[in-house]
Amino acid sequence: MKKLILAVSCFSLVFACGTSNEVTTQNSATKSNNPTYWQQHVDYKMDIDMDVESFQYKGKQKLVYTNNSPDVLNRVYYHLYFNAFQPGSEMDVRSQTIADPDRRVGDRIGKLKPNEIGFIKVNSLKQNGKTLKHETVGTILEVQLAKSIQPGESVTFDMDFDGQVPVQVRRSGRNSSEGVALSMTQWYPKLAEYDFEGWHADPYIGREFHGVWGDFDVKLTIDKDYVVGGTGYQQNDIKIEGNKKTIHILAPKVHDFMWAADPDYIHDTMQVPDGPLLNFYYKNSLDAGQKADWKTLQSKTVELMQYFSEHIGEYPYKQYSVMQGGDGGMEYAMGTLITGNRSLGSLVGVTAHELAHTWFQFLLAFNELKHEWMDEGFTSYISDYAMNEVMEQGKANPTESAYKNYIFLAKSDKEQPLTTHADRYAYNQVYGIQAYSKGSVFLEQLGYVIGQENLKTTIKEFYKDFAFKHPTPVDFIRTAEKVTNFELNWYLTDFAQTINTIDYAVKSIDNKTISLERIGLMPMPLDVTVNYTDGTTENFHIPLRMMRGSKPTTATLVSNWAWAYPTYTFDVSKAVKSVEIDPEQGMADIDRENNKMEK
């Protein structure tokens, strides 16, 4: 999603044609290097009948759930996301009480009429044929099991449910401002994730998602004139009865399922060399200039797919779809929904961001509600670099705006730690800067700490080791430690788990002796440039003692600096004219005025 001072979340969606239901790259096994690692598995089989006039649908869901945990499960939970679009819901009330509400929502949910709200109503639910007691509590279905699920056991849940697509478009919805009929995201009863931290049955208030890996087998019945795209591979067994058609879609090893449909969609395709088939769905009602931009977007998306596959890791599926719909940009399995009435630069930019989410949201699949800064921040970092190359922007530092946004927030009294739950930020603006900008700075600045080549290697190793595994921040920093042989937990602790800031200063210059000062609480290694009175320049690197090593550098190494010492002094060989800490601004130092001194 694009990062701005007031960031707007985006999420992706998908669909395409094909017959294979195999993931095309060698997936990481469901076990990590930790022999105690486990994760749950769920397979969905759904039959959906959509009425495009009433925007209501009926669904039958057969869900096979495998308990790979060492725990006995006495209950399960489902997400019923569409229930958020009702007057009095937590999403509605939060939007009306937060100081800076999302302008796309405001107080509109509270004004919806019964035929305009969203809902998912569970009519019946059975476990291995036995009827279960269940209660809908907002956007969560609480289920008491007929029989506990033992470790290693698989059970089958059969559900009948009804749904209604809301008028309010927030990622999903009907009849968007650009005229897209159906943006179907977070639309089905979705089993909540259970992991080493327990159940993640978070209510849908406005933020991010977390899901269980599995295979989807979906049959969608809809008006025969509607063009449908989204997650998975459409099979070649379309059935038409009267004015409706039934489409069969298979989606292997995904943790969500999205689709969109409109009778006015144009559907173009473009093949990535040695990669997936790209699908583009956009409205025929766009003007000639906008249609031309969507055509240009297609070759740019090929370049973006190649960039991310090279710099992160191979894209594992056979298709990816860019679809007009939703209310901004949002990533889902194998594709994205984006609004289409944009300039070319914006169209490519939002696609770059949402496509990058495929790796950091969908394949690495962080728990976005707890670690949204990894999802949004890592995506912002890599998409800024991709845009700089693909659009030939020529920026010396593609992440410069992220630093400016973060420093603006760090110098305010509004910052919260990156450990804050995504729904618990006091302001939407703070969430945006934290998740998008500070998360991006986390990566860029880590390159300053360990060296840019080490950072590039770390990103690739992290993807190779943890794709399909729901990694945590600790997993990432441990990967960086294994790549570099440095101790780096201090970096994760200070920058992501506190609001400690970086502030180093040149304290004094006394002929050939330089004194520096640490003012902020966060420790860092330092790059220092010294200009001598004879016109020459020398670069120095001061390692951080607790890091137990230093990045590869051509600079002159001097003794390390222990964090508890507020000052540090070193001698040089010639008379000094000026000294500057971090001249290339790799650190997010909140006061650069004191970074330089001239004698």
C-alpha positions in Angstrom: 0.0 0.0 0.0 1.2 3.5 -0.7 2.9 5.3 2.1 1.9 8.9 2.8 1.9 11.0 5.9 -1.7 9.9 6.2 -1.3 6.3 5.0 -4.2 4.5 3.3 -4.3 0.7 3.6 -4.5 -1.3 0.5 -5.1 -4.9 0.0 -5.0 -7.3 -2.9 -7.3 -9.7 -4.7 -7.3 -12.2 -7.5 -8.4 -14.7 -10.3 -7.3 -16.1 -13.6 -7.6 -18.8 -16.1 -5.7 -22.1 -16.0 -6.1 -25.7 -15.3 -3.3 -26.6 -13.0 -3.8 -26.4 -9.2 -0.1 -26.9 -8.3 2.2 -24.4 -6.8 5.0 -23.9 -9.3 8.0 -23.5 -7.0 9.5 -25.8 -4.4 7.6 -24.7 -1.3 9.3 -24.7 2.1 8.1 -27.6 4.1 5.6 -26.9 6.8 8.4 -27.5 9.3 11.0 -24.8 9.9 14.5 -25.4 11.2 12.9 -25.5 14.6 11.9 -29.2 15.2 9.0 -28.1 17.4 7.5 -25.8 14.7 3.9 -26.6 13.6 1.0 -24.9 11.9 -2.6 -25.7 11.3 -4.1 -26.7 8.0 -7.6 -26.1 6.6 -9.1 -27.1 3.2 -12.3 -25.3 2.0 -14.8 -26.6 -0.4 -17.6 -24.1 -1.1 -20.6 -23.8 -3.4 -21.8 -20.2 -3.7 -24.9 -18.9 -5.5 -24.8 -15.1 -6.0 -27.9 -13.0 -6.8 -26.5 -9.9 -8.6 -29.8 -8.0 -8.2 -30.2 -8.3 -4.4 -26.5 -8.6 -3.7 -27.2 -11.6 -1.5 -25.7 -15.0 -1.8 -26.1 -18.5 -0.3 -23.2 -20.7 0.6 -22.4 -24.2 1.5 -19.0 -24.8 3.0 -17.3 -28.1 3.8 -14.1 -27.4 5.8 -11.5 -30.1 6.7 -9.4 -28.8 9.6 -6.2 -30.6 10.7 -4.9 -29.9 14.2 -1.2 -30.0 13.8 -0.7 -28.4 17.2 0.3 -30.3 20.4 -2.9 -29.0 22.0 -6.4 -30.4 22.5 -8.9 -27.9 21.0 -12.3 -27.6 22.7 -13.6 -24.7 20.5 -13.0 -23.0 17.2 -13.7 -19.5 15.9 -14.7 -18.2 12.5 -14.3 -14.7 11.1 -17.6 -13.2 9.7 -16.0 -10.0 8.3 -19.1 -8.7 6.5 -20.9 -8.2 9.9 -18.6 -5.2 10.4 -20.7 -3.3 7.9 -23.7 -2.8 10.2 -24.8 0.2 12.4 -23.3 -0.2 15.9 -20.5 -2.6 14.9 -17.1 -2.1 16.3 -15.9 -0.8 12.9 -18.8 1.7 12.8 -18.2 3.0 16.4 -14.5 3.1 16.1 -14.8 5.1 12.8 -17.1 7.6 14.5 -15.0 8.0 17.7 -11.4 8.0 16.4 -9.9 11.6 16.0 -9.0 11.1 12.4 -11.4 8.6 10.8 -10.8 7.0 7.4 -12.5 9.4 5.0 -13.8 6.4 3.0 -15.9 5.3 6.0 -16.6 8.1 8.3 -20.1 7.8 9.8 -21.6 6.0 6.7 -21.8 2.5 8.2 -24.1 3.9 10.9 -26.5 5.1 8.3 -26.9 1.9 6.3 -30.4 0.5 5.8 -31.1 -3.2 6.2 -30.8 -3.9 2.4 -27.5 -2.0 2.4 -25.6 -3.6 5.3 -23.2 -6.5 5.0 -23.8 -9.7 6.8 -22.8 -13.4 7.1 -25.5 -15.5 8.8 -24.6 -19.0 9.8 -27.8 -21.2 9.5 -26.3 -24.5 10.5 -22.9 -25.9 11.5 -21.9 -29.6 12.0 -18.8 -31.3 13.2 -18.4 -34.8 11.6 -22.2 -34.8 11.1 -23.1 -33.6 14.7 -24.9 -30.3 15.0 -22.9 -27.7 17.0 -23.8 -24.8 19.3 -22.6 -21.5 18.0 -23.0 -17.9 18.7 -22.4 -14.9 16.4 -20.6 -12.1 18.4 -20.0 -9.2 16.0 -17.6 -10.4 13.4 -16.7 -13.6 15.2 -18.5 -16.9 15.3 -17.9 -18.7 18.6 -18.2 -22.5 18.3 -18.5 -25.1 21.0 -17.3 -28.4 19.7 -19.2 -31.7 20.0 -15.9 -33.4 20.6 -12.5 -32.0 21.3 -10.0 -32.1 18.4 -7.0 -34.1 19.4 -3.4 -33.3 18.2 -2.9 -34.7 14.7 -6.7 -35.2 14.2 -8.6 -33.9 11.2 -12.3 -33.1 11.5 -14.9 -31.9 9.0 -17.2 -28.9 9.5 -20.3 -28.5 7.3 -21.9 -25.1 7.2 -24.8 -23.5 5.5 -24.7 -19.7 5.4 -26.2 -16.6 3.8 -24.5 -13.4 3.0 -25.1 -9.8 1.8 -22.6 -7.6 0.2 -22.5 -4.1 1.8 -23.0 -0.8 0.0 -20.2 0.7 2.0 -17.0 -0.2 0.1 -14.1 -0.9 2.4 -11.8 -3.2 0.4 -15.0 -5.2 -0.3 -18.4 -4.1 -1.3 -20.8 -3.5 -4.1 -21.1 -0.8 -6.8 -17.9 1.0 -6.0 -17.4 4.7 -6.9 -15.9 3.5 -10.2 -18.9 1.3 -10.9 -17.4 -2.1 -10.2 -20.3 -4.4 -9.3 -18.8 -6.8 -6.8 -15.5 -6.6 -4.9 -15.6 -9.8 -2.9 -12.9 -9.8 -0.2 -13.3 -11.2 3.3 -16.6 -12.5 2.2 -16.9 -16.1 3.5 -16.8 -17.7 7.0 -13.1 -18.0 7.6 -11.6 -20.2 10.3 -9.5 -18.2 12.7 -5.8 -19.0 13.1 -4.5 -21.0 16.0 -0.8 -20.9 16.6 1.9 -21.0 19.3 0.3 -17.9 20.8 -3.2 -19.4 20.8 -6.4 -18.3 19.0 -6.3 -15.2 16.9 -10.1 -14.4 16.8 -9.7 -10.7 16.5 -12.8 -8.7 15.6 -12.7 -6.9 12.3 -12.5 -3.2 13.2 -10.5 -1.8 10.4 -7.1 -3.2 10.0 -5.2 -6.3 8.9 -5.7 -10.1 8.7 -4.3 -13.5 9.6 -5.2 -16.8 8.2 -4.6 -20.6 8.0 -2.9 -22.2 5.0 -4.9 -24.6 2.9 -6.5 -25.6 -0.5 -9.7 -24.0 -1.8 -12.2 -25.7 -4.1 -14.9 -23.1 -5.0 -17.9 -23.3 -7.3 -19.4 -19.9 -7.9 -22.8 -19.5 -9.6 -23.5 -16.0 -10.9 -25.2 -14.1 -13.8 -23.7 -15.5 -17.0 -22.9 -12.0 -18.3 -20.5 -11.3 -15.4 -16.7 -11.5 -16.0 -15.1 -13.0 -12.9 -11.5 -12.9 -11.7 -9.6 -13.4 -8.5 -7.7 -16.0 -6.5 -7.0 -19.4 -8.0 -7.3 -21.2 -11.3 -10.6 -21.2 -13.2 -11.2 -24.7 -14.6 -12.5 -25.5 -18.0 -15.9 -26.9 -16.8 -18.1 -23.9 -16.9 -21.8 -24.8 -16.7 -24.6 -22.6 -17.9 -28.2 -22.9 -16.8 -30.7 -20.3 -17.8 -29.2 -16.8 -17.2 -26.6 -18.1 -14.8 -23.2 -19.9 -15.1 -21.2 -21.9 -12.5 -17.4 -21.3 -12.5 -15.1 -23.8 -10.8 -12.0 -22.5 -9.2 -9.1 -24.3 -7.5 -6.6 -22.4 -5.3 -3.7 -24.5 -3.8 -1.9 -23.5 -0.6 -3.4 -20.1 0.1 -4.7 -18.5 3.3 -7.4 -16.4 1.7 -9.7 -16.3 -1.3 -10.9 -13.2 -3.2 -12.9 -12.5 -6.3 -14.4 -9.6 -8.2 -17.0 -9.5 -10.9 -18.6 -7.1 -13.3 -20.4 -7.4 -16.7 -18.3 -4.5 -18.0 -14.8 -5.9 -17.4 -12.2 -6.0 -20.1 -9.9 -9.0 -19.5 -6.3 -8.8 -20.8 -3.4 -11.1 -20.2 0.3 -10.9 -20.5 2.8 -13.7 -19.9 5.9 -13.1 -17.7 8.9 -14.9 -19.4 9.6 -18.0 -17.3 6.9 -16.7 -14.8 3.2 -16.5 -14.2 0.4 -15.4 -16.5 -0.7 -11.9 -15.6 -4.4 -11.0 -15.8 -5.8 -7.5 -15.9 -9.5 -6.7 -15.4 -10.6 -3.1 -15.8 -13.9 -1.3 -16.7 -14.8 -0.7 -20.3 -16.3 2.5 -19.2 -12.9 4.1 -18.5 -12.0 6.8 -20.9 -9.5 6.3 -23.7 -6.6 7.8 -21.8 -7.3 5.6 -18.7 -7.5 2.5 -20.9 -4.2 3.3 -22.5 -2.7 3.6 -19.0 -4.0 0.1 -18.2 -2.4 -1.2 -21.3 0.9 0.4 -20.3 0.5 -1.0 -16.8 0.7 -4.5 -18.2 4.3 -4.5 -19.4 5.3 -2.6 -16.2 3.8 -5.3 -14.1 5.9 -7.9 -15.9 9.0 -5.9 -15.0 7.8 -5.6 -11.4 7.1 -9.3 -11.1 10.6 -9.9 -12.4 12.1 -7.4 -10.0 10.5 -8.9 -6.9 11.2 -12.5 -8.0 14.9 -11.5 -8.4 15.3 -9.5 -5.2 13.1 -11.6 -2.8 12.4 -15.0 -4.3 10.6 -16.9 -7.0 6.8 -16.3 -7.3 5.3 -19.7 -6.7 1.9 -19.6 -8.5 0.9 -19.8 -12.2 -1.1 -16.6 -12.3 -1.5 -13.1 -10.8 -4.4 -10.7 -11.4 -4.6 -6.9 -11.2 -8.3 -6.0 -10.9 -10.1 -2.7 -10.8 -12.3 -2.7 -7.7 -12.4 -1.9 -4.0 -11.6 1.5 -2.6 -7.9 1.9 -3.0 -5.5 -1.0 -3.2 -5.5 -4.3 -1.3 -3.5 -7.5 -1.6 -4.9 -11.0 -1.5 -4.0 -14.4 -2.7 -2.6 -14.3 -6.3 -3.7 -10.7 -7.0 -5.0 -7.3 -6.0 -7.9 -5.0 -6.2 -7.1 -1.4 -7.0 -9.0 1.7 -8.0 -8.5 2.4 -11.7 -9.1 6.1 -12.1 -5.5 7.1 -11.6 -2.6 8.7 -13.4 -0.2 6.2 -14.9 2.4 6.8 -12.2 -0.2 6.2 -9.5 -1.5 3.1 -11.3 2.0 1.6 -11.5 2.8 2.7 -8.0 -0.1 1.1 -6.3 0.3 -2.1 -8.4 4.0 -2.2 -7.4 3.0 -1.9 -3.7 0.2 -4.5 -3.8 2.3 -6.9 -5.9 5.1 -6.7 -3.4 2.6 -7.7 -0.7 2.5 -11.1 -2.4 5.8 -11.9 -0.8 5.6 -10.0 2.5 1.9 -10.4 3.2 0.8 -13.4 1.4 3.7 -15.8 1.2 5.6 -14.9 4.4 2.2 -14.2 5.9 3.1 -12.3 9.0 0.4 -11.8 11.6 -0.6 -8.4 10.3 -2.6 -7.5 13.4 0.6 -7.8 15.5 3.4 -7.1 13.1 1.7 -4.8 10.5 5.0 -2.9 10.2 6.7 -5.9 8.7 3.9 -6.4 6.2 3.5 -2.7 5.2 7.0 -1.5 5.9 8.9 -4.3 4.1 6.5 -3.9 1.2 7.0 -0.2 1.1 10.8 -0.6 1.2 11.0 -3.1 -1.7 8.3 -1.4 -3.8 10.0 2.0 -3.5 13.2 0.4 -4.9 11.2 -1.4 -7.6 9.5 1.8 -8.7 12.9 3.6 -8.8 14.1 1.0 -11.3 11.1 0.2 -13.3 9.9 3.9 -13.7 13.5 5.2 -14.0 13.0 7.7 -11.2 16.7 8.2 -10.6 16.4 8.6 -6.8 19.6 8.3 -4.8 17.6 7.1 -1.8 14.2 5.7 -2.8 13.2 5.5 0.9 14.0 9.1 1.8 10.3 10.0 2.3 9.9 7.2 4.8 12.7 8.7 6.9 11.1 12.1 6.8 7.7 10.7 7.9 9.2 8.6 10.7 11.3 11.5 12.1 8.3 13.8 12.0 6.4 11.3 14.1 9.3 10.5 16.4 9.7 14.2 17.3 6.0 14.5 18.1 4.3 13.1 21.3 2.1 10.7 19.3 4.4 7.8 18.5 3.6 4.3 19.8 5.8 1.2 19.8 5.7 -1.0 16.7 4.5 -3.7 19.1 1.1 -1.9 19.2 -1.8 -4.0 17.8 -2.9 -2.6 14.4 -6.3 -1.6 15.8 -5.0 0.0 18.9 -3.3 3.1 17.5 -4.7 6.4 18.9 -4.7 7.9 15.4 -5.0 6.5 11.9 -2.1 8.8 10.9 0.1 7.3 13.5 -0.7 3.8 12.3 0.1 4.8 8.7 3.5 6.3 9.5 4.4 3.5 11.9 3.4 0.7 9.6 4.5 2.0 6.3 7.3 4.5 7.0 9.0 3.2 10.2 8.7 -0.3 9.0 10.4 0.7 5.8 13.1 2.6 7.7 13.7 -0.6 9.8 14.9 -2.4 6.7 16.8 0.5 5.1 18.5 1.4 8.3 19.4 -2.3 9.0 21.3 -2.0 5.7 23.3 0.9 7.2 24.0 -1.3 10.3 25.1 -4.6 8.6 25.9 -3.4 5.1 23.6 -3.3 2.0 24.8 -6.5 0.5 24.2 -8.3 3.8 20.7 -6.9 3.9 20.0 -8.1 0.3 21.2 -11.6 1.3 19.1 -11.5 4.5 15.9 -10.7 2.6 16.5 -13.6 0.2 17.4 -16.1 2.9 14.4 -15.0 5.0 12.0 -15.7 2.1 13.7 -19.0 1.3 13.5 -20.2 4.9 10.1 -18.9 5.9 7.8 -18.7 2.9 4.5 -20.4 3.9 5.4 -20.3 7.6 4.0 -17.2 9.3 7.4 -15.9 10.6 7.8 -13.4 13.4 10.1 -10.4 13.9 12.5 -12.6 15.8 12.7 -15.0 12.8 13.8 -12.1 10.6 16.5 -10.7 13.0 17.8 -14.2 13.6 18.1 -14.7 9.8 20.1 -11.4 9.7 22.3 -12.7 12.5 23.0 -16.0 10.7 23.9 -14.1 7.5 26.3 -11.7 9.2 27.4 -13.5 12.4 26.5 -10.2 14.3 24.4 -9.8 17.4 21.4 -7.8 16.4 18.6 -8.3 18.9 19.4 -4.9 20.3 18.3 -3.4 16.9 14.9 -5.2 17.0 14.4 -4.3 20.6 15.1 -0.6 20.4 13.6 0.3 17.0 10.6 -2.0 17.0 9.7 -2.6 20.6 10.3 0.9 22.1 10.0 4.5 21.0 13.7 5.2 21.8 15.2 7.5 19.3 18.6 7.9 17.6 20.4 11.2 18.2 24.2 11.4 18.0 26.1 14.7 18.0 29.6 16.0 17.3 30.5 17.5 20.7 33.8 19.1 20.1 36.9 19.2 17.9 40.2 19.9 19.6 42.9 20.0 16.9 43.3 16.2 16.2 40.9 15.0 18.8 37.2 14.5 18.0 34.6 14.0 20.7 31.1 12.6 19.9 28.0 12.4 22.1 25.0 10.0 22.3 21.9 12.0 23.2 19.2 9.6 22.2 18.6 6.3 24.0 19.0 4.0 21.0 22.5 2.7 20.3 24.0 2.6 16.8 27.3 2.0 15.1 28.5 5.2 13.4 29.9 6.3 10.1 31.9 9.5 10.5 33.5 11.6 7.8 36.4 13.9 8.7 37.5 16.7 6.4 41.1 17.9 7.1 42.5 21.4 6.8 44.8 20.2 4.0 41.7 19.5 1.8 41.7 15.7 2.2 38.9 13.5 3.6 38.9 10.4 5.7 35.9 8.1 6.6 35.8 6.3 9.9 33.6 3.6 11.2 32.9 3.2 14.9 31.4 -0.3 15.7 28.8 -0.7 18.4 30.2 -3.0 21.1 27.0 -4.9 21.7 26.9 -5.8 18.0 30.0 -7.9 18.4 31.2 -7.1 14.9 31.1 -4.5 12.2 29.8 -4.2 8.6 32.0 -4.6 5.6 33.5 -1.1 5.0 36.5 0.6 3.3 36.4 3.2 6.2 39.1 3.3 8.8 38.0 1.2 11.8 38.4 2.6 15.3 37.6 1.2 18.7 34.0 0.2 19.4 31.6 2.3 21.4 29.7 0.8 24.4 26.2 2.1 24.7 26.3 3.1 28.4 29.1 5.6 27.7 27.5 8.9 26.7 30.6 10.2 25.0 33.3 8.8 22.7 36.6 10.3 21.7 39.1 9.3 19.0 42.2 10.9 17.5 43.1 11.5 13.9 46.4 12.0 12.2 45.9 15.6 10.9 44.3 18.9 11.8 40.6 18.8 11.4 38.4 21.3 9.5 35.0 19.6 9.9 33.3 16.4 11.2 30.0 14.9 10.1 28.2 11.9 11.5 26.4 9.8 8.9 26.7 12.1 5.9 24.7 9.7 3.7 21.9 9.7 6.3 21.5 6.0 6.7 20.4 6.5 10.3 17.1 7.8 11.3 18.7 10.5 13.5 16.0 12.8 14.7 18.3 15.9 14.9 20.7 16.2 12.0 21.6 19.8 13.0 24.0 18.5 15.6 25.5 15.8 13.3 28.0 18.2 11.8 30.6 20.7 13.2 33.2 22.9 11.6 36.1 24.2 13.5 
